[in-house]
Every structure is written in C-alpha cells, then in structure tokens.
Amino acid sequence: MNPRKSALDRAVALRLAATEYQRCTEVFRALTPAQWQAPTCCPGWDIRQMAAHMQGMVEMAASIRESFRQQRKAAKISAGDGGTTHLDALTGLQVEERSTWTPQQITDRYAARAGAAVAGRRRTPPFVRSRTMPQLQDVNGAQERWTFGYLIDVILTRDPWMHRLDIAAATGTEPRLTADHDGVIVADVVAEWASRHGKDFTLTLTGPAGGTWRQGGNGPGLTLDAADFCRATARRPASVTLDQLMNTEVPY
C-alpha cells in the first residue's frame, strides 16, 4: 500500500496551522487554575499534562534539531520497553520533560514558539515531505506508512485541534468553531474517513464546522454534530460509537 499523503493544499495547511496554534493559545490563557488540573479523556493526563505534550509538539515543528532529539530519545525508550509504541514514548517524553512547568510557563512558551512552528513547517521542502516516515503507524488495527508531508501538513494540526476539543470536554465548555477554519479540518477528516472505508453513505454534520457529504447512493444516512463525529473517529467518548461510523478510525 502506498504511504498516506496530505490531500490539503499547502497554503491551506499552513493557514490552518497558524490559526490552530492561535486558538490553542487562547484556550490556555482562558483556563482557571482549577481547570488546569481537570482530568482529560487521555488516560493519565490532566489538562496541564496535555498542554505540556502540545507544547512539546510545537517545539518539534519549530526546530529540526529538536525534532531529531525528541525522536531519538523516544526511539531509545520504545526500544527498551517492548510494550511502548514510538508515539507513546514520544508523547510521554514531552510530558515528562515539562513535569515541573507551571501552566503560565507552558502558555507563554507555546505562544512564543507557535510562529516558529508554522515557519518550520513552511520550510520543509517537497523532497522531504514526499519521503516515507520510518515508523509504522497503527490505525484501525493495522499498520500503515505515512509520508512526512502527511505528518507535517495534516497530523500536526489535527493533533492540537483534537486536544482543544478534549480540553473543552474536560472543562464543560464549548470550543470555538468556525466554518473557515474548523470546517476545513472537518471536511478533510470526512474525506479521509470516506476513502478509508470506501462504502456508500450520506453524512450530515451539524454545527459551525458541519456540512453534508455523500458517497454512492445506497448507503445509510447519518446525522450528528461535527465535533462529535471527529471525536468518535478519534476513539474519544462521543454520542456515537466507532462501529456506527463504518468502524473506521481517522488518525489525529
């Protein structure tokens, strides 16, 4: 199977990245001290730990040297523990290295490095984005390969976007969603979800980031909130189960 590539226009991908980093910064700044300690749907993480991971990902995107450093350390951790995936080792490293950081430190550093993260992603040349990542990725119970372009242009934006939804769920607040930003991310998720299962369907997603999509003419009709659809495809708690969505996961 060919490695997965980004379906997003490059300029659109960079615009989404810049906006998402800004919105995450706004969310961090609005959190109360008690909210920073709230548990999230990610096992073992409160919001401060989730934000520490997000800040570590920003540092990775901002610097090739830092990306290599984190990847090397994560590879050593996963190699030394057969039950730890490379991704779990990487995210765990990011949280551990910021275990003493205060919410204010995380927020300030995230805001300061967001622009560098967008610039770092913009600088990545086509010949690098077209290369296949060495690590296999577990999706839908199978292993697959991604290009670096898919990671850089898609996953590095979907990841903070989903965590922004996680923080909203953990604090009982409504996430800021708009058609020109979140609607584009949702549409890309839907397109990938449809390509992964290949079945007929009619999907109506409600809310500011929603829309209607159709594939074939003989599939079931599904209607639900756009953010809830994405949370279900990310194996998060949602109003529907993954089984009800063609049993098809989408990576974030």
C-alpha positions, 0 to 999 in steps of 0.5 A: 500500500502506498504511504498516506499523503496530505490531500490539503493544499499547502497554503491551506495547511499552513493557514490552518496551522497558524490559526490552530496554534492561535486558538490553542493559545487562547484556550490556555490563557482562558483556563482557571487554575482549577481547570488546569488540573481537570482530568482529560479523556487521555488516560493519565493526563490532566489538562496541564499534562496535555498542554505540556505534550502540545507544547512539546509538539510545537517545539518539534515543528519549530526546530529540526534539531529538536525534532531529531532529539525528541525522536531519538530519545523516544526511539531509545525508550520504545526500544527498551520497553517492548510494550511502548509504541514510538508515539507513546514514548514520544508523547510521554517524553514531552510530558515528562520533560515539562513535569515541573512547568507551571501552566503560565510557563507552558502558555507563554512558551507555546505562544512564543514558539507557535510562529516558529512552528508554522515557519518550520513547517513552511520550510520543509521542502517537497523532497522531504515531505514526499519521503516515507516516515520510518515508523509504522503507524497503527490505525484501525488495527493495522499498520500503515506508512505515512509520508512526512508531508502527511505528518507535517501538513495534516497530523500536526494540526489535527493533533492540537485541534483534537486536544482543544476539543478534549480540553473543552470536554474536560472543562464543560465548555464549548470550543470555538468553531468556525466554518473557515477554519474548523470546517476545513479540518472537518471536511478533510477528516470526512474525506479521509474517513470516506476513502478509508472505508470506501462504502456508500453513505450520506453524512450530515454534520451539524454545527459551525464546522458541519456540512453534508457529504455523500458517497454512492447512493445506497448507503445509510444516512447519518446525522450528528454534530461535527465535533462529535463525529471527529471525536468518535473517529478519534476513539474519544467518548462521543454520542456515537460509537466507532462501529456506527461510523463504518468502524473506521478510525481517522488518525489525529 
